[in-house]
Amino acid sequence: MRDKRWERFLQTDLGKLYLTIPFKELSARFPSKRNKCGARPVFSIEGGIGLMFLKSYLKLSDAKIIDQMNCGNWAMQYFCGIRLKEGEQIKDRTIVSRWRVKLGQYLKMEEIQQILVRAWSGDIGDQEANVSDATCYESHVRYPTDVKLLWECIDWLHKQISALCAHTKTPRPRNKFRDIKTAYLAYSRKRKKTYKATHRLKKRLLYLLKKLFGQISPLIGIWKKSFSFGAKSPVKADFFDRLRLVRKVYKQQRLHYDRPDVRIPNRIVSLFKPYLRPIVRGKETKRVEFGKKVHKMMVGGIGFIEHWDYEAFHEGVRAIETIWKHRKYFGHLRLFGGDAIYANNKNRKYCSQNGIFTCFKRKGRAGKNEAQATLMRSLIAKERSTVLEGSFGNEKNHYGLDKIKARTEQTENVWIFFGMMCANAMKIAKKRYGPP
């Protein structure tokens, strides 16, 4: 592989990105076991990691990445550690998503971040200053409402009943599915959905969903009695897990309909992504977002994940944990920046006791060097509001993190993590090799 074309590859923007990523150290964190039987894998673990960086860098679909490689894009092939011969093709167009699933099973964010910190520490300047903030990387889902969620449950349950009836050769039970479908479509076409119309339709949806539960139970019993090993199943492998989830949705929606004043913990907002939770952001155009909330700390213009969760959390209480993580990664911390939500008394006291200067608004009397302190606070606040806030927009607009189209919780974690690290790697590449 080390030929003249390889040297030309290293001079390209993609080659410079390749040189900044410690592929060998990263691949050692993922198991390399594979069965001796079967065909040899197309990509090694390093190649699978390269596919994730390539996905974020190019913002292409999984299928288009494979199409580009099959069309002879040798730079992309070198980046992923392969070289296709003339006429050779990658036939599996789902290989990128399958690698995302595999990496998601073993992804340990903390360990991989430490590897990247060690690889990039020489290019990260001003390692004694830290600015932190949180954002939400939204998942690609339709805006959830109670009516939409109930209809999705009914539609899925009706399809399972039809499949079980066809498999067991049982007459399909009668219900009001067609009438409710007509009512739901008519409701969806309305520009203004009144409370009275919504309340009426929710009542009908809840009644039909309860009736479908009663109709599917005997069909499952008939199917189990006639089940034989090796026979084709009429339902998918996750049927019973999804059925339990639909029952949970019904209980939550029934409680919300009867007692709208009662708060429901862990409320499900998406049938196909039950791990999502509403993240209240308070923006003018978008009050609520649905995705993963990430608390990010930035050192020398390079951002790292301090904490992430699908449940909403208060980033202001994570200042001390952020300081400890900074010491673990970079050593001594001298400056800490955050918005007003971090400026509680506990954080102020901790920073004062440990000699950490912050950009928090002063409380009490002015000190001897108040003019210099005010200037320092404004510089830290400007760094947070421009560089850190700008990195959120840069990752969402240019590295595929605006709407995460992964289908599971693990693959969504992989998508977000490698998107953020790809943005960091590009900054490191520009520092080492200059702008393109």
Residue, then its C-alpha position, 0 to 999 in steps of 0.5 A: m500500500r505504501d506507493k506513490r499514490w499513498e504519498r499523494f494521499l497523505q498530502t490531501d485534506l483527508g490524508k491530513l485528517y488520517l494522520t491526526i487520528p491514532f487508529k492503532e490505539l483506538s482499535a485496541r479498545f475494541p475486541s478483534k475476535r471473529n469466527k474462523c469460518g466464513a469470508r474474511p471481513v472487508f474492513s479491519i477494526e481500524g477501517g471500521i473506525g475510519l468509516m465512522f470518521l468518514k461518515s462525519y467528515l463527508k456527511l454522506s449516507d451509508a450507501k453513498i460512502i460504499d458507492q464512492m469506494n466502489c467507483g474508485n475513490w482511492a483516497m477514501q479506500y486508503f483512509c479505511g485501510i483497504r485498496l480495491k483491485e480493478g473490478e472489485q466491489i464491496k457488495d454489502r451496502t449496509i456494512v457502514s451501519r453494521w460497523r456502527v452497531k458493532l462499535g456501539q456495543y463496545l464504545k467506552m467514551e471515557e477510555i477513547q477520549q483519554i487516548l485522543v487527549r494523549a495523542w493531541s495534547g501537544d497541539i492543544g494550547d492554553q491547557e490551564a483554561n476550561v470553558s463549559d456548556a451543554t447542548c442537545y444533539e437532536s434525534h431524527v424523529r417526528y415531533p411527538t404528540d399523544v395522538k401520534l404516539l397512540w396511533e403508532c401503537i394502534d397501527w403496529l398492533h393491527k399489523q401484528i394481529s393481521a400477521l398472526c391471523a394469516h399465519t394461524k389461519t384464523p379469521r381476523p377479529r372485527n374492530k373499528f380500525r378503518d373508522i379510527k384511521t379515517a378520523y385520524l387522517a381527517y384530524s391530521r389534515k386540520r390546520k388548527k387542532t382544538y382541544k375538544a377534537t384532540h380530547r375526543l380522538k384520544k378517547r377513541l384511540l385509547y378505547l381501540l388500543k385496549k380492544l386490540f390488546g384483548q384481540i391479540s392475546p388469544l392469537i398469541g396463545i394459538w400461535k404458541k401452541s402451533f409453533s414448531f422449531g425451524a418454522k418461519s415466524p410471523v412476527k419479528a424477534d423483538f415482538f414481545d419487547r415491543l408489545r410490552l412497550v406498547r402496553k406501557v404507553y397505553k398505561q401512561q396515556r390512560l393515566h394522562y387522559d384521566r389525570p392530566d395534572v399528574r406528572i408521569p416519570n420516564r414518559i415515552v415519547s417515541l415508540f421506535k426510540p423509547y430512550l428519548r426524553p424531552i429536553v426543555r431548552g427554552k429557545e424562542t423557536k424551539r422550546v423542547e428538543f428530543g435527543k441526547k444532552v451533552h455537557k461539553m468542556m473545551v480546552g484550547g479550542i478542542g472540545f471533549i464530553e464531560h457528561w451525556d445522557y438522554e435524561a435532562f440534567h442540570e449542567g450547572v451542578r457539574a462544574i466540580e466534576t468538570i474541574w476534576k475531569h480537566r485535572k485528570y486529562f490536562g493537570h492544573l486548572r487556572l481559569f474556568g468559564g461558564d454562563a450564569i447557570y454555573a454561578n451558584n454558591k457551591n461552585r463559587k466557594y470551590c473555585s475560590q478555595n482552589g485558586i480557580f478564577t471564573c467569569f462569574k459576576r462578582k458578589g460583594r465589594a470590589g477588590k484591589n484589582e477590580a479593573q483587571a478582574t473585570l477584563m479577565r472575566s469578559l475575556i473568558a465569557k467571550e471565549r465561551s460565547t464565541v468559540l464554545e457556542g460556535s463549536f456547537g453550530n459547527e458540529k451540527n452544520h458541518y459534521g452531521l449532528d443536526k439530526i441524528k438518523a441512527r435507529t438505536e441508543q448505542t448507534e446514536n452514541v457512536w454517531i454523536f461521539f465520532g462526529m464531535m471527535c471528527a470536528n476536533a481532529m480537523k482542528i488539530a490537522k489545521k494546527r499541524y499542517g496548516p489550512p487546506 
